Amino acid sequence: MSQVWFLTTENVNSLFISISEKKCTMGLVNKYLSLSSGFSAEISVFIQTGDFVQLDIQTQEEFEFLYWSYDKSENIVRYTSENKGVKLYPSYKDRVDFNAKTFSLTLKNTQKTDSGLYTARTSGESDKNIVTYRLTVIDAVEAPVLTVISNRSSSDSCTVNFTCTAHEFKIDSSYQNNSCLREEVTSQNKTLILDCSEKFIICNNSNTVSWKEDRIIITQLCGDNKKNNSKNVQTASSLLGPVVAPVAVPVIILIIICTSVFLYRRHKKKHVSQNEVQSSSEATAT
């Protein structure tokens, strides 16, 4: 399905442009009016190299001929209303499609050399420009590269130093405390953006018609180390258990024996004291 943008103004025919779905996400269409004889509207369109673009018009006026032309001088196609005849000019025969019902013009496999002005005009009792498209064909951006320079982590913190590069751009940054400083560099309609979340470090390269990104999963750098730290603690406890057990059991037994002997002697001493007191009382009475 194609994405459709509408432009409607007073005294100007309703115009729209359809761009292939592949470029709907990043494609940018700037619309503005330039008034001239016949109230023509100019629409700026950016398309990725190799894609197709469909240029549409809507007109209810009668005409004898309808032309699509390039840079206002080179004819692409001529449509004759009387016999519904279509003439594609030689240099565009294999490069465009013309719809005789909607009068739309489709440019196929667009190249940078296709950039320029595309105008639809009618002629009859008077000549009239219907619409002009300013087409710009741009190459897709190259994929950025995200490189980890170093990383340090512990059970409660993680620091990662890395670079984000694309074209002549380079951004150096650090990830710390679950975040990093968002940075952006723009030049010649290209933008390199570096951003982070709790889960990812993201390097995004884009222009008007495309975007590509490289990302690193944080847990691959920090999560494994935390897991290893936890594992090391658990391993130490496991090793300590067999060592402590043989020592603890004899100590406990020794404590029990000492306690028993102490209580026995205390009880015996108390019993002897009571006997001595009783003997002394009997002697006094006699």
Secondary structure, DSSP 8 states (H G I E B T S, - for coil): --EEEEEEETTEEEEEEEE-GGGTTT--EEEEE---TT--EEEEEEEETT--EEE-----S--SEEEEEETTTEEEEEEETTTTEEEE-GGGTTTEEE-TTT--EEE-S--GGG-EEEEEEEESSS-EEEEEEEEEEE------EEEEEEEEE-SS-EEEEEEEEETTEEEEEEEETTB---EEEEETTEEEEEEE-SSEEEEEEE-SS-EEEEEEEHIIIIIHHHHHHHHHHHHHHHHHHHHHHHHHHHHHHHHHHHHHHHHHHHHHHHHHHHHHHHHHHHHHH-
